[in-house]
Amino acid sequence: MSINVKQLAAEKAVEYVQDGMKVGLGTGSTAYWAIRKLGERVSEGLKITAVATSQASEDQARELGIPLVAFGDIDSLDLTIDGADELDSKLQLIKGGGGALLREKIVASNSTRMIVVADESKSVATLGKFPLPVEIVPFAREWTVAELATLGCEPVLRKNGDELYKTDNGNYIADCHFVAIDSASDLALKLQGIPGVVEHGLFIGIADLAIIGKNDGSIEIIEGVRSI
């Protein structure tokens, strides 16, 4: 029987959740398994409250009986579990393949601890093979996309069928194709300086721990240094 390495990593991360915690629920194919396991533990008596980073994750949590609270009712989170599209040895991440990068960054940045769960294919020496998602406002999107192109990438507006993809926030996603990202911190600063950019998918100094599931059934754990 083949091993589901995403499930392996996600279920290991859920072991860090303790009674009474306020937990951030990530978005994506690996976070799905973490939410499912959390639902099992809640049904067994684990007492937590949670917030979700997307409508899809919120719907899944409700179906599993995970207690959700409004953001206005809490001031911070103890732990967020989320996936990544790429991560390096410094726990710098590319996120946003699922389109929830803005909400994911807000939630992770307001958590005491962020655990990243991934399969080994997401672990890279240098970020950039996966297109970097950048959330942009619809207004004058052509100008914003043109400005993104000056950073050395090929930006492509994400589509949902024949229509432009819209995030849960009503914005667009420009998937920026780089050959490699030599300095994620420098690129992040340049992206933040472009009017029209709401947020980008570079998560730097946010993740505390990565749990990586491997095809041989083992798990690799990487400790990070949080700066946010």
MITORGU-993572 format. One record per residue (C-alpha): residue in one letter; x, y, z; residue number from 1. Coordinates in nm, 2 decimals. Layout:
N
<pt><donu>A</donu><X>X</X><Y>Y</Y><Z>Z</Z><voba>NUM</voba></pt>
...
This chain:
228
<pt><donu>M</donu><X>0.00</X><Y>0.00</Y><Z>0.00</Z><voba>1</voba></pt>
<pt><donu>S</donu><X>0.14</X><Y>0.34</Y><Z>-0.10</Z><voba>2</voba></pt>
<pt><donu>I</donu><X>0.21</X><Y>0.60</Y><Z>0.18</Z><voba>3</voba></pt>
<pt><donu>N</donu><X>0.02</X><Y>0.92</Y><Z>0.18</Z><voba>4</voba></pt>
<pt><donu>V</donu><X>0.31</X><Y>1.15</Y><Z>0.28</Z><voba>5</voba></pt>
<pt><donu>K</donu><X>0.09</X><Y>1.46</Y><Z>0.31</Z><voba>6</voba></pt>
<pt><donu>Q</donu><X>-0.13</X><Y>1.28</Y><Z>0.55</Z><voba>7</voba></pt>
<pt><donu>L</donu><X>0.17</X><Y>1.15</Y><Z>0.74</Z><voba>8</voba></pt>
<pt><donu>A</donu><X>0.32</X><Y>1.50</Y><Z>0.79</Z><voba>9</voba></pt>
<pt><donu>A</donu><X>-0.02</X><Y>1.66</Y><Z>0.87</Z><voba>10</voba></pt>
<pt><donu>E</donu><X>-0.11</X><Y>1.40</Y><Z>1.14</Z><voba>11</voba></pt>
<pt><donu>K</donu><X>0.23</X><Y>1.44</Y><Z>1.30</Z><voba>12</voba></pt>
<pt><donu>A</donu><X>0.17</X><Y>1.82</Y><Z>1.33</Z><voba>13</voba></pt>
<pt><donu>V</donu><X>-0.17</X><Y>1.76</Y><Z>1.50</Z><voba>14</voba></pt>
<pt><donu>E</donu><X>0.02</X><Y>1.59</Y><Z>1.78</Z><voba>15</voba></pt>
<pt><donu>Y</donu><X>0.14</X><Y>1.94</Y><Z>1.88</Z><voba>16</voba></pt>
<pt><donu>V</donu><X>-0.21</X><Y>2.06</Y><Z>1.95</Z><voba>17</voba></pt>
<pt><donu>Q</donu><X>-0.31</X><Y>2.06</Y><Z>2.32</Z><voba>18</voba></pt>
<pt><donu>D</donu><X>-0.63</X><Y>2.11</Y><Z>2.52</Z><voba>19</voba></pt>
<pt><donu>G</donu><X>-0.73</X><Y>2.47</Y><Z>2.54</Z><voba>20</voba></pt>
<pt><donu>M</donu><X>-0.54</X><Y>2.59</Y><Z>2.24</Z><voba>21</voba></pt>
<pt><donu>K</donu><X>-0.66</X><Y>2.85</Y><Z>1.98</Z><voba>22</voba></pt>
<pt><donu>V</donu><X>-0.56</X><Y>2.70</Y><Z>1.64</Z><voba>23</voba></pt>
<pt><donu>G</donu><X>-0.53</X><Y>2.84</Y><Z>1.29</Z><voba>24</voba></pt>
<pt><donu>L</donu><X>-0.64</X><Y>2.61</Y><Z>1.02</Z><voba>25</voba></pt>
<pt><donu>G</donu><X>-0.45</X><Y>2.64</Y><Z>0.69</Z><voba>26</voba></pt>
<pt><donu>T</donu><X>-0.56</X><Y>2.58</Y><Z>0.34</Z><voba>27</voba></pt>
<pt><donu>G</donu><X>-0.47</X><Y>2.32</Y><Z>0.07</Z><voba>28</voba></pt>
<pt><donu>S</donu><X>-0.42</X><Y>1.95</Y><Z>0.01</Z><voba>29</voba></pt>
<pt><donu>T</donu><X>-0.19</X><Y>1.89</Y><Z>0.31</Z><voba>30</voba></pt>
<pt><donu>A</donu><X>-0.38</X><Y>2.12</Y><Z>0.56</Z><voba>31</voba></pt>
<pt><donu>Y</donu><X>-0.69</X><Y>1.92</Y><Z>0.46</Z><voba>32</voba></pt>
<pt><donu>W</donu><X>-0.54</X><Y>1.61</Y><Z>0.64</Z><voba>33</voba></pt>
<pt><donu>A</donu><X>-0.45</X><Y>1.82</Y><Z>0.95</Z><voba>34</voba></pt>
<pt><donu>I</donu><X>-0.81</X><Y>1.95</Y><Z>0.97</Z><voba>35</voba></pt>
<pt><donu>R</donu><X>-0.94</X><Y>1.60</Y><Z>0.93</Z><voba>36</voba></pt>
<pt><donu>K</donu><X>-0.72</X><Y>1.46</Y><Z>1.21</Z><voba>37</voba></pt>
<pt><donu>L</donu><X>-0.81</X><Y>1.76</Y><Z>1.43</Z><voba>38</voba></pt>
<pt><donu>G</donu><X>-1.18</X><Y>1.67</Y><Z>1.38</Z><voba>39</voba></pt>
<pt><donu>E</donu><X>-1.11</X><Y>1.31</Y><Z>1.50</Z><voba>40</voba></pt>
<pt><donu>R</donu><X>-0.93</X><Y>1.44</Y><Z>1.81</Z><voba>41</voba></pt>
<pt><donu>V</donu><X>-1.22</X><Y>1.69</Y><Z>1.88</Z><voba>42</voba></pt>
<pt><donu>S</donu><X>-1.47</X><Y>1.40</Y><Z>1.86</Z><voba>43</voba></pt>
<pt><donu>E</donu><X>-1.25</X><Y>1.21</Y><Z>2.11</Z><voba>44</voba></pt>
<pt><donu>G</donu><X>-1.27</X><Y>1.50</Y><Z>2.36</Z><voba>45</voba></pt>
<pt><donu>L</donu><X>-0.99</X><Y>1.75</Y><Z>2.26</Z><voba>46</voba></pt>
<pt><donu>K</donu><X>-1.11</X><Y>2.10</Y><Z>2.35</Z><voba>47</voba></pt>
<pt><donu>I</donu><X>-0.99</X><Y>2.37</Y><Z>2.11</Z><voba>48</voba></pt>
<pt><donu>T</donu><X>-1.12</X><Y>2.67</Y><Z>1.93</Z><voba>49</voba></pt>
<pt><donu>A</donu><X>-1.01</X><Y>2.75</Y><Z>1.57</Z><voba>50</voba></pt>
<pt><donu>V</donu><X>-1.02</X><Y>3.01</Y><Z>1.29</Z><voba>51</voba></pt>
<pt><donu>A</donu><X>-0.99</X><Y>2.92</Y><Z>0.92</Z><voba>52</voba></pt>
<pt><donu>T</donu><X>-0.78</X><Y>3.08</Y><Z>0.64</Z><voba>53</voba></pt>
<pt><donu>S</donu><X>-1.03</X><Y>3.00</Y><Z>0.36</Z><voba>54</voba></pt>
<pt><donu>Q</donu><X>-1.40</X><Y>2.93</Y><Z>0.31</Z><voba>55</voba></pt>
<pt><donu>A</donu><X>-1.31</X><Y>2.57</Y><Z>0.21</Z><voba>56</voba></pt>
<pt><donu>S</donu><X>-1.12</X><Y>2.51</Y><Z>0.54</Z><voba>57</voba></pt>
<pt><donu>E</donu><X>-1.40</X><Y>2.67</Y><Z>0.74</Z><voba>58</voba></pt>
<pt><donu>D</donu><X>-1.66</X><Y>2.45</Y><Z>0.57</Z><voba>59</voba></pt>
<pt><donu>Q</donu><X>-1.45</X><Y>2.13</Y><Z>0.64</Z><voba>60</voba></pt>
<pt><donu>A</donu><X>-1.40</X><Y>2.23</Y><Z>1.00</Z><voba>61</voba></pt>
<pt><donu>R</donu><X>-1.77</X><Y>2.29</Y><Z>1.05</Z><voba>62</voba></pt>
<pt><donu>E</donu><X>-1.86</X><Y>1.95</Y><Z>0.90</Z><voba>63</voba></pt>
<pt><donu>L</donu><X>-1.61</X><Y>1.78</Y><Z>1.14</Z><voba>64</voba></pt>
<pt><donu>G</donu><X>-1.75</X><Y>1.96</Y><Z>1.45</Z><voba>65</voba></pt>
<pt><donu>I</donu><X>-1.43</X><Y>2.17</Y><Z>1.51</Z><voba>66</voba></pt>
<pt><donu>P</donu><X>-1.55</X><Y>2.48</Y><Z>1.72</Z><voba>67</voba></pt>
<pt><donu>L</donu><X>-1.48</X><Y>2.80</Y><Z>1.52</Z><voba>68</voba></pt>
<pt><donu>V</donu><X>-1.47</X><Y>3.15</Y><Z>1.66</Z><voba>69</voba></pt>
<pt><donu>A</donu><X>-1.48</X><Y>3.50</Y><Z>1.51</Z><voba>70</voba></pt>
<pt><donu>F</donu><X>-1.15</X><Y>3.68</Y><Z>1.47</Z><voba>71</voba></pt>
<pt><donu>G</donu><X>-1.29</X><Y>3.97</Y><Z>1.67</Z><voba>72</voba></pt>
<pt><donu>D</donu><X>-1.34</X><Y>3.73</Y><Z>1.97</Z><voba>73</voba></pt>
<pt><donu>I</donu><X>-0.97</X><Y>3.65</Y><Z>2.01</Z><voba>74</voba></pt>
<pt><donu>D</donu><X>-0.65</X><Y>3.85</Y><Z>2.00</Z><voba>75</voba></pt>
<pt><donu>S</donu><X>-0.40</X><Y>3.58</Y><Z>1.89</Z><voba>76</voba></pt>
<pt><donu>L</donu><X>-0.35</X><Y>3.21</Y><Z>1.82</Z><voba>77</voba></pt>
<pt><donu>D</donu><X>-0.14</X><Y>2.95</Y><Z>1.99</Z><voba>78</voba></pt>
<pt><donu>L</donu><X>-0.06</X><Y>2.75</Y><Z>1.68</Z><voba>79</voba></pt>
<pt><donu>T</donu><X>-0.13</X><Y>2.75</Y><Z>1.31</Z><voba>80</voba></pt>
<pt><donu>I</donu><X>-0.08</X><Y>2.44</Y><Z>1.09</Z><voba>81</voba></pt>
<pt><donu>D</donu><X>-0.05</X><Y>2.50</Y><Z>0.72</Z><voba>82</voba></pt>
<pt><donu>G</donu><X>0.11</X><Y>2.37</Y><Z>0.41</Z><voba>83</voba></pt>
<pt><donu>A</donu><X>0.36</X><Y>2.52</Y><Z>0.16</Z><voba>84</voba></pt>
<pt><donu>D</donu><X>0.42</X><Y>2.51</Y><Z>-0.21</Z><voba>85</voba></pt>
<pt><donu>E</donu><X>0.79</X><Y>2.53</Y><Z>-0.15</Z><voba>86</voba></pt>
<pt><donu>L</donu><X>1.02</X><Y>2.56</Y><Z>0.15</Z><voba>87</voba></pt>
<pt><donu>D</donu><X>1.40</X><Y>2.58</Y><Z>0.19</Z><voba>88</voba></pt>
<pt><donu>S</donu><X>1.63</X><Y>2.49</Y><Z>0.47</Z><voba>89</voba></pt>
<pt><donu>K</donu><X>1.58</X><Y>2.83</Y><Z>0.64</Z><voba>90</voba></pt>
<pt><donu>L</donu><X>1.21</X><Y>2.77</Y><Z>0.64</Z><voba>91</voba></pt>
<pt><donu>Q</donu><X>1.15</X><Y>3.04</Y><Z>0.39</Z><voba>92</voba></pt>
<pt><donu>L</donu><X>0.82</X><Y>2.95</Y><Z>0.21</Z><voba>93</voba></pt>
<pt><donu>I</donu><X>0.63</X><Y>3.00</Y><Z>-0.11</Z><voba>94</voba></pt>
<pt><donu>K</donu><X>0.25</X><Y>2.98</Y><Z>-0.04</Z><voba>95</voba></pt>
<pt><donu>G</donu><X>-0.06</X><Y>3.07</Y><Z>-0.22</Z><voba>96</voba></pt>
<pt><donu>G</donu><X>-0.11</X><Y>2.79</Y><Z>-0.47</Z><voba>97</voba></pt>
<pt><donu>G</donu><X>-0.46</X><Y>2.75</Y><Z>-0.32</Z><voba>98</voba></pt>
<pt><donu>G</donu><X>-0.53</X><Y>3.13</Y><Z>-0.35</Z><voba>99</voba></pt>
<pt><donu>A</donu><X>-0.55</X><Y>3.20</Y><Z>0.03</Z><voba>100</voba></pt>
<pt><donu>L</donu><X>-0.20</X><Y>3.36</Y><Z>0.08</Z><voba>101</voba></pt>
<pt><donu>L</donu><X>-0.33</X><Y>3.69</Y><Z>0.23</Z><voba>102</voba></pt>
<pt><donu>R</donu><X>-0.55</X><Y>3.52</Y><Z>0.49</Z><voba>103</voba></pt>
<pt><donu>E</donu><X>-0.28</X><Y>3.26</Y><Z>0.56</Z><voba>104</voba></pt>
<pt><donu>K</donu><X>-0.02</X><Y>3.52</Y><Z>0.63</Z><voba>105</voba></pt>
<pt><donu>I</donu><X>-0.25</X><Y>3.72</Y><Z>0.86</Z><voba>106</voba></pt>
<pt><donu>V</donu><X>-0.33</X><Y>3.41</Y><Z>1.06</Z><voba>107</voba></pt>
<pt><donu>A</donu><X>0.02</X><Y>3.28</Y><Z>1.07</Z><voba>108</voba></pt>
<pt><donu>S</donu><X>0.17</X><Y>3.62</Y><Z>1.17</Z><voba>109</voba></pt>
<pt><donu>N</donu><X>-0.08</X><Y>3.64</Y><Z>1.46</Z><voba>110</voba></pt>
<pt><donu>S</donu><X>0.01</X><Y>3.29</Y><Z>1.59</Z><voba>111</voba></pt>
<pt><donu>T</donu><X>0.27</X><Y>3.22</Y><Z>1.86</Z><voba>112</voba></pt>
<pt><donu>R</donu><X>0.38</X><Y>2.92</Y><Z>1.65</Z><voba>113</voba></pt>
<pt><donu>M</donu><X>0.34</X><Y>2.81</Y><Z>1.29</Z><voba>114</voba></pt>
<pt><donu>I</donu><X>0.40</X><Y>2.45</Y><Z>1.18</Z><voba>115</voba></pt>
<pt><donu>V</donu><X>0.45</X><Y>2.39</Y><Z>0.81</Z><voba>116</voba></pt>
<pt><donu>V</donu><X>0.34</X><Y>2.05</Y><Z>0.68</Z><voba>117</voba></pt>
<pt><donu>A</donu><X>0.46</X><Y>1.92</Y><Z>0.34</Z><voba>118</voba></pt>
<pt><donu>D</donu><X>0.57</X><Y>1.62</Y><Z>0.14</Z><voba>119</voba></pt>
<pt><donu>E</donu><X>0.94</X><Y>1.60</Y><Z>0.04</Z><voba>120</voba></pt>
<pt><donu>S</donu><X>0.88</X><Y>1.72</Y><Z>-0.31</Z><voba>121</voba></pt>
<pt><donu>K</donu><X>0.81</X><Y>2.07</Y><Z>-0.17</Z><voba>122</voba></pt>
<pt><donu>S</donu><X>1.16</X><Y>2.09</Y><Z>0.00</Z><voba>123</voba></pt>
<pt><donu>V</donu><X>1.40</X><Y>2.28</Y><Z>-0.23</Z><voba>124</voba></pt>
<pt><donu>A</donu><X>1.75</X><Y>2.42</Y><Z>-0.21</Z><voba>125</voba></pt>
<pt><donu>T</donu><X>1.64</X><Y>2.75</Y><Z>-0.37</Z><voba>126</voba></pt>
<pt><donu>L</donu><X>1.29</X><Y>2.89</Y><Z>-0.39</Z><voba>127</voba></pt>
<pt><donu>G</donu><X>1.14</X><Y>2.99</Y><Z>-0.73</Z><voba>128</voba></pt>
<pt><donu>K</donu><X>1.06</X><Y>2.68</Y><Z>-0.93</Z><voba>129</voba></pt>
<pt><donu>F</donu><X>0.70</X><Y>2.71</Y><Z>-0.81</Z><voba>130</voba></pt>
<pt><donu>P</donu><X>0.55</X><Y>3.03</Y><Z>-0.95</Z><voba>131</voba></pt>
<pt><donu>L</donu><X>0.52</X><Y>3.29</Y><Z>-0.68</Z><voba>132</voba></pt>
<pt><donu>P</donu><X>0.16</X><Y>3.39</Y><Z>-0.62</Z><voba>133</voba></pt>
<pt><donu>V</donu><X>0.10</X><Y>3.76</Y><Z>-0.57</Z><voba>134</voba></pt>
<pt><donu>E</donu><X>-0.25</X><Y>3.89</Y><Z>-0.47</Z><voba>135</voba></pt>
<pt><donu>I</donu><X>-0.33</X><Y>4.22</Y><Z>-0.65</Z><voba>136</voba></pt>
<pt><donu>V</donu><X>-0.63</X><Y>4.45</Y><Z>-0.66</Z><voba>137</voba></pt>
<pt><donu>P</donu><X>-0.85</X><Y>4.44</Y><Z>-0.97</Z><voba>138</voba></pt>
<pt><donu>F</donu><X>-0.82</X><Y>4.82</Y><Z>-1.03</Z><voba>139</voba></pt>
<pt><donu>A</donu><X>-0.55</X><Y>4.89</Y><Z>-1.30</Z><voba>140</voba></pt>
<pt><donu>R</donu><X>-0.44</X><Y>4.53</Y><Z>-1.28</Z><voba>141</voba></pt>
<pt><donu>E</donu><X>-0.26</X><Y>4.57</Y><Z>-1.61</Z><voba>142</voba></pt>
<pt><donu>W</donu><X>-0.02</X><Y>4.83</Y><Z>-1.46</Z><voba>143</voba></pt>
<pt><donu>T</donu><X>0.04</X><Y>4.62</Y><Z>-1.16</Z><voba>144</voba></pt>
<pt><donu>V</donu><X>0.12</X><Y>4.31</Y><Z>-1.37</Z><voba>145</voba></pt>
<pt><donu>A</donu><X>0.36</X><Y>4.52</Y><Z>-1.59</Z><voba>146</voba></pt>
<pt><donu>E</donu><X>0.54</X><Y>4.64</Y><Z>-1.27</Z><voba>147</voba></pt>
<pt><donu>L</donu><X>0.57</X><Y>4.28</Y><Z>-1.15</Z><voba>148</voba></pt>
<pt><donu>A</donu><X>0.74</X><Y>4.19</Y><Z>-1.48</Z><voba>149</voba></pt>
<pt><donu>T</donu><X>1.02</X><Y>4.44</Y><Z>-1.41</Z><voba>150</voba></pt>
<pt><donu>L</donu><X>1.13</X><Y>4.22</Y><Z>-1.12</Z><voba>151</voba></pt>
<pt><donu>G</donu><X>1.26</X><Y>3.95</Y><Z>-1.36</Z><voba>152</voba></pt>
<pt><donu>C</donu><X>0.96</X><Y>3.73</Y><Z>-1.37</Z><voba>153</voba></pt>
<pt><donu>E</donu><X>0.68</X><Y>3.64</Y><Z>-1.61</Z><voba>154</voba></pt>
<pt><donu>P</donu><X>0.35</X><Y>3.72</Y><Z>-1.43</Z><voba>155</voba></pt>
<pt><donu>V</donu><X>0.04</X><Y>3.54</Y><Z>-1.54</Z><voba>156</voba></pt>
<pt><donu>L</donu><X>-0.30</X><Y>3.62</Y><Z>-1.41</Z><voba>157</voba></pt>
<pt><donu>R</donu><X>-0.46</X><Y>3.30</Y><Z>-1.27</Z><voba>158</voba></pt>
<pt><donu>K</donu><X>-0.78</X><Y>3.18</Y><Z>-1.43</Z><voba>159</voba></pt>
<pt><donu>N</donu><X>-1.08</X><Y>2.98</Y><Z>-1.31</Z><voba>160</voba></pt>
<pt><donu>G</donu><X>-1.20</X><Y>2.84</Y><Z>-1.64</Z><voba>161</voba></pt>
<pt><donu>D</donu><X>-1.25</X><Y>3.12</Y><Z>-1.88</Z><voba>162</voba></pt>
<pt><donu>E</donu><X>-1.27</X><Y>3.38</Y><Z>-1.60</Z><voba>163</voba></pt>
<pt><donu>L</donu><X>-1.00</X><Y>3.54</Y><Z>-1.39</Z><voba>164</voba></pt>
<pt><donu>Y</donu><X>-0.96</X><Y>3.37</Y><Z>-1.06</Z><voba>165</voba></pt>
<pt><donu>K</donu><X>-1.08</X><Y>3.57</Y><Z>-0.76</Z><voba>166</voba></pt>
<pt><donu>T</donu><X>-0.97</X><Y>3.51</Y><Z>-0.41</Z><voba>167</voba></pt>
<pt><donu>D</donu><X>-1.20</X><Y>3.50</Y><Z>-0.11</Z><voba>168</voba></pt>
<pt><donu>N</donu><X>-1.11</X><Y>3.87</Y><Z>-0.07</Z><voba>169</voba></pt>
<pt><donu>G</donu><X>-1.23</X><Y>3.95</Y><Z>-0.43</Z><voba>170</voba></pt>
<pt><donu>N</donu><X>-0.88</X><Y>4.01</Y><Z>-0.56</Z><voba>171</voba></pt>
<pt><donu>Y</donu><X>-0.68</X><Y>3.86</Y><Z>-0.84</Z><voba>172</voba></pt>
<pt><donu>I</donu><X>-0.37</X><Y>3.64</Y><Z>-0.83</Z><voba>173</voba></pt>
<pt><donu>A</donu><X>-0.07</X><Y>3.69</Y><Z>-1.05</Z><voba>174</voba></pt>
<pt><donu>D</donu><X>0.15</X><Y>3.38</Y><Z>-1.06</Z><voba>175</voba></pt>
<pt><donu>C</donu><X>0.50</X><Y>3.51</Y><Z>-1.11</Z><voba>176</voba></pt>
<pt><donu>H</donu><X>0.73</X><Y>3.27</Y><Z>-1.29</Z><voba>177</voba></pt>
<pt><donu>F</donu><X>1.10</X><Y>3.31</Y><Z>-1.18</Z><voba>178</voba></pt>
<pt><donu>V</donu><X>1.38</X><Y>3.08</Y><Z>-1.28</Z><voba>179</voba></pt>
<pt><donu>A</donu><X>1.51</X><Y>3.11</Y><Z>-0.92</Z><voba>180</voba></pt>
<pt><donu>I</donu><X>1.47</X><Y>3.35</Y><Z>-0.63</Z><voba>181</voba></pt>
<pt><donu>D</donu><X>1.82</X><Y>3.43</Y><Z>-0.51</Z><voba>182</voba></pt>
<pt><donu>S</donu><X>1.71</X><Y>3.66</Y><Z>-0.22</Z><voba>183</voba></pt>
<pt><donu>A</donu><X>1.36</X><Y>3.61</Y><Z>-0.09</Z><voba>184</voba></pt>
<pt><donu>S</donu><X>1.39</X><Y>3.90</Y><Z>0.15</Z><voba>185</voba></pt>
<pt><donu>D</donu><X>1.50</X><Y>4.14</Y><Z>-0.12</Z><voba>186</voba></pt>
<pt><donu>L</donu><X>1.22</X><Y>4.03</Y><Z>-0.35</Z><voba>187</voba></pt>
<pt><donu>A</donu><X>0.97</X><Y>4.06</Y><Z>-0.07</Z><voba>188</voba></pt>
<pt><donu>L</donu><X>1.07</X><Y>4.43</Y><Z>-0.01</Z><voba>189</voba></pt>
<pt><donu>K</donu><X>1.03</X><Y>4.51</Y><Z>-0.38</Z><voba>190</voba></pt>
<pt><donu>L</donu><X>0.69</X><Y>4.34</Y><Z>-0.40</Z><voba>191</voba></pt>
<pt><donu>Q</donu><X>0.57</X><Y>4.54</Y><Z>-0.10</Z><voba>192</voba></pt>
<pt><donu>G</donu><X>0.67</X><Y>4.86</Y><Z>-0.27</Z><voba>193</voba></pt>
<pt><donu>I</donu><X>0.44</X><Y>4.81</Y><Z>-0.57</Z><voba>194</voba></pt>
<pt><donu>P</donu><X>0.10</X><Y>4.99</Y><Z>-0.55</Z><voba>195</voba></pt>
<pt><donu>G</donu><X>-0.17</X><Y>4.74</Y><Z>-0.64</Z><voba>196</voba></pt>
<pt><donu>V</donu><X>0.00</X><Y>4.45</Y><Z>-0.46</Z><voba>197</voba></pt>
<pt><donu>V</donu><X>-0.21</X><Y>4.34</Y><Z>-0.16</Z><voba>198</voba></pt>
<pt><donu>E</donu><X>0.02</X><Y>4.06</Y><Z>-0.04</Z><voba>199</voba></pt>
<pt><donu>H</donu><X>0.27</X><Y>3.81</Y><Z>-0.18</Z><voba>200</voba></pt>
<pt><donu>G</donu><X>0.33</X><Y>3.44</Y><Z>-0.11</Z><voba>201</voba></pt>
<pt><donu>L</donu><X>0.68</X><Y>3.47</Y><Z>0.04</Z><voba>202</voba></pt>
<pt><donu>F</donu><X>0.67</X><Y>3.38</Y><Z>0.40</Z><voba>203</voba></pt>
<pt><donu>I</donu><X>1.00</X><Y>3.48</Y><Z>0.56</Z><voba>204</voba></pt>
<pt><donu>G</donu><X>1.07</X><Y>3.45</Y><Z>0.93</Z><voba>205</voba></pt>
<pt><donu>I</donu><X>0.72</X><Y>3.32</Y><Z>1.01</Z><voba>206</voba></pt>
<pt><donu>A</donu><X>0.75</X><Y>2.94</Y><Z>1.03</Z><voba>207</voba></pt>
<pt><donu>D</donu><X>0.88</X><Y>2.79</Y><Z>1.34</Z><voba>208</voba></pt>
<pt><donu>L</donu><X>0.88</X><Y>2.42</Y><Z>1.25</Z><voba>209</voba></pt>
<pt><donu>A</donu><X>0.85</X><Y>2.21</Y><Z>0.93</Z><voba>210</voba></pt>
<pt><donu>I</donu><X>0.73</X><Y>1.86</Y><Z>0.93</Z><voba>211</voba></pt>
<pt><donu>I</donu><X>0.81</X><Y>1.69</Y><Z>0.60</Z><voba>212</voba></pt>
<pt><donu>G</donu><X>0.67</X><Y>1.35</Y><Z>0.51</Z><voba>213</voba></pt>
<pt><donu>K</donu><X>0.90</X><Y>1.13</Y><Z>0.30</Z><voba>214</voba></pt>
<pt><donu>N</donu><X>0.82</X><Y>0.85</Y><Z>0.05</Z><voba>215</voba></pt>
<pt><donu>D</donu><X>0.99</X><Y>0.59</Y><Z>0.27</Z><voba>216</voba></pt>
<pt><donu>G</donu><X>0.75</X><Y>0.66</Y><Z>0.55</Z><voba>217</voba></pt>
<pt><donu>S</donu><X>0.99</X><Y>0.86</Y><Z>0.76</Z><voba>218</voba></pt>
<pt><donu>I</donu><X>0.94</X><Y>1.22</Y><Z>0.88</Z><voba>219</voba></pt>
<pt><donu>E</donu><X>1.20</X><Y>1.50</Y><Z>0.87</Z><voba>220</voba></pt>
<pt><donu>I</donu><X>1.16</X><Y>1.79</Y><Z>1.12</Z><voba>221</voba></pt>
<pt><donu>I</donu><X>1.33</X><Y>2.12</Y><Z>1.06</Z><voba>222</voba></pt>
<pt><donu>E</donu><X>1.34</X><Y>2.40</Y><Z>1.33</Z><voba>223</voba></pt>
<pt><donu>G</donu><X>1.32</X><Y>2.76</Y><Z>1.21</Z><voba>224</voba></pt>
<pt><donu>V</donu><X>1.40</X><Y>3.09</Y><Z>1.36</Z><voba>225</voba></pt>
<pt><donu>R</donu><X>1.10</X><Y>3.31</Y><Z>1.38</Z><voba>226</voba></pt>
<pt><donu>S</donu><X>1.13</X><Y>3.69</Y><Z>1.33</Z><voba>227</voba></pt>
<pt><donu>I</donu><X>0.77</X><Y>3.78</Y><Z>1.30</Z><voba>228</voba></pt>
